[in-house]
Amino acid sequence: MTKILPPVHPGEILREEYLLPLDMSAGALAKHLGVPRTRIERLAAEETAMTPDTALRLAKYFATTPEFWMNMQTSYDLTIEAEAKQAELAKIETRAA
């Protein structure tokens, strides 16, 4: 499989597509969501993963769905893990159904 772009962390989407265009700080968003400021700061800095709780809160606030946020995290996690385990996975033979 040819890799064209690096995996996108949900924090990058939050930062680039929501916080920056709205000129909103992570602290301000955290206040609206009722969560600690550091949770949103660390997510936007791509230092921590999206949690179901945060996904539910972001979905409510931005009128999206929790699946939108969690699917980004799942996609990111699978891409990172597949890259890390590439050699190990290559040793596994595919079994036909």
N, C-alpha and C positions, 0 to 999 in steps of 0.2 A: 504494500500500500504506500503510495507516495504522499508524503506529508507536505502540504502547501503552506499552511499557517500554523503558528503555535497554538496550543489550547488556550481558550479564553476563560479566565477566572470570573465567576459571577461578580466579584468585587470590582473588576474592571468595567463591567457593564453598568453597575450601580454608579460608579464614579463618573464615567465618561458620558453615559446616556441619561442620567438622572440628576446627580448632584451638580455637576458643572453647568449644564444648561439652565438649571433652576437657580444657580448661584447660591446653593445651599451647602452649609457645612455638615459634616458627619454628626457633629454635636447637635445641630438643630434638628436633623432627621431623627436622631436617637430620642430627642425630647418628644417629638411627635409620635414616635412608636412606643414610647414608654420603656425603653431599654437603656442600659448603661452606654454612655458615649463611646467608651472603648470598644464595645462590640461592633459598632458601625465603622469606627475609625480603622480597626484591624481588618474588617471585611473589605472596606474600600482600598486598603493598602495591600490587599491580597495576602494577608498574613494568617487568615483563618478561613475556615469553610463556612458556607451557608448552612444554617440549621433549619429544621422544619419550623421552629418558632419564629425565626427571623423571616423566613419565606412567607409565612402566614401574615405577618405584620406588614411587610413590604407590599404584598399583594393587596391588602386592604387599603393601604395608604395611596399607592400608585394606580389602583384600579386595574391590576393585572391578575394573574392567578398564582397560587403557591407553586403549581407545577412549572410555571415559567422559570421561577428562580431555582427550584430543586433540580429541574432537568439540566440547567446550565452546570450546576455543581456535579451532577452525575456524569455528564459528558466530560467535564474537566477531569474528574477523578479517574474515569476509565482511560482517557488518553494518557494521562501521566503514568498510571499503573501499567498500561500496555507497553509504553516505552521502556519502563524500568524492568519489565519481565520479558522483553522481546526474545532474548536468547533462550530463556527457560520455556516459554510457550512454543518456540520453534521445535523443541524436542518432543512435543506431544503430537502423536499421530491422530489424524481425524478418522473417526469411525463412521462409516456410512450407515444410514438408517436401514 
